[in-house]
Amino acid sequence: MAVQALIFDVFGTLVDWRGSIARQLAPVFTAKGIGTDPAAFADAWRARYDPAMDPVREGLEAYRPLDDLHLENLRHTLLQFGLSDRFETAELDEMNRVWERLDPWEDVVPALTRLKRDYLIAPCSNGSIAMMARLATHGALPWDCVLGADIARSYKPDPEVYRAAVNALRLDAGEVVMVASHNGDLAAAAACGLKTAFVPRPGEHGPGQTSDLRAEGAWTWVAEDLVQLCDLLDGPAL
Amino acid sequence: MAVQALIFDVFGTLVDWRGSIARQLAPVFTAKGIGTDPAAFADAWRARYDPAMDPVREGLEAYRPLDDLHLENLRHTLLQFGLSDRFETAELDEMNRVWERLDPWEDVVPALTRLKRDYLIAPCSNGSIAMMARLATHGALPWDCVLGADIARSYKPDPEVYRAAVNALRLDAGEVVMVASHNGDLAAAAACGLKTAFVPRPGEHGPGQTSDLRAEGAWTWVAEDLVQLCDLLDGPAL
């Protein structure tokens, strides 16, 4: 079945959340005389991401957009670092918006621009529509539409998220490619019948990264980066 | 409250559905020796649009994407013109896709491109995400995301559609402008607290148009076209 659309994981696969958050928090911490390493803070904040989504995935809590979970996680992370009394509520809201200003890896915009000529392209992220739209403004990501958690009202890897994306595009699952730098995301998409493409992002978690350094499944395509994925898609049909 | 986003009606306000459908059906009818006026056929097809959505708006039927309603309406319209036996199922599916290839009015792309620099912009249409994404590809509409019927699972003027759009953007209603060439659409948006902007499209229904020729409510802005609306938004704050 010919590919009609590519849908993308965003955090890690397309944008450098760790580096971007560290760069944005550094001057905030400095201005307040806080000595915490901003990259370590970013890691600790992000570490609360998956556990926070679990009750929604398991149906124990109603869906809430990721922006709200990030804000709660921020409060817990500040507590963990002994910084709870250093920020006003309005400052927390502003700090939480770093997730709307994450920088794309350098191959992303050229590759998306090229893919958009032949395919529909959309994020399929756990981020909200609002977050994805503002990230696209920040990074000039030329999406055709925004899919993902908000339209499914659940979080990946719940199969409903991949199915909702395919249905919203009015395509068959085999006409859609899930693109991610995380093997678990691709395994869940493949189980729903989507095609899969892996690109490694060995810098996502900083210099000590040990996970997702290489493809760990029989993904439809494995590329060094998104520009090479464009070349593979331009090649002979599978 | 400062404007953060503009959301747009699409059929009529941004794209010339009547002219585009007539232009696309003309060669199809000619090839089959069908003498029906394609513009009259477009009018008849579109006349079934609102009645088909009513059971969903009234909660009597589950939400289905507009693509499906258009296809049913096409079958009825062919019956009405005595043309039911002239098209195979695959031809009907292809004919139904004229709704993904509607041409924008000439002010639309320049105005959206300009608005996108300062605001989030999104369609808030009764069309599906798939239809809006493909229309954007066809007409080079530079959306930040796609809102509207699919994310609300209902049809305008159900207030839920405007509320779902505002919520998806994580804004207050007063930070969002509904832009339309239909007074009824704006009345429903205003009742939900959105700001409103009217642009007339006196050619939407062809030379005999009698409805929506001018603003019929106290809309926040009334402009001659979308480029003039950009100028008004750049002017002194209200």
Interface residues (C-beta under 8 A of the other chain):
Chain A: P65 D67 L120 A122 S128 I129 A130 M132 A133 R134 A136 T137 P142 W143 D144 C145 V146 L147 D150 I151 A168 L169 R170 L171
Chain B: P65 D67 L120 A122 S128 I129 A130 M132 A133 R134 A136 T137 P142 W143 D144 C145 V146 L147 D150 I151 A168 L169 R170 L171
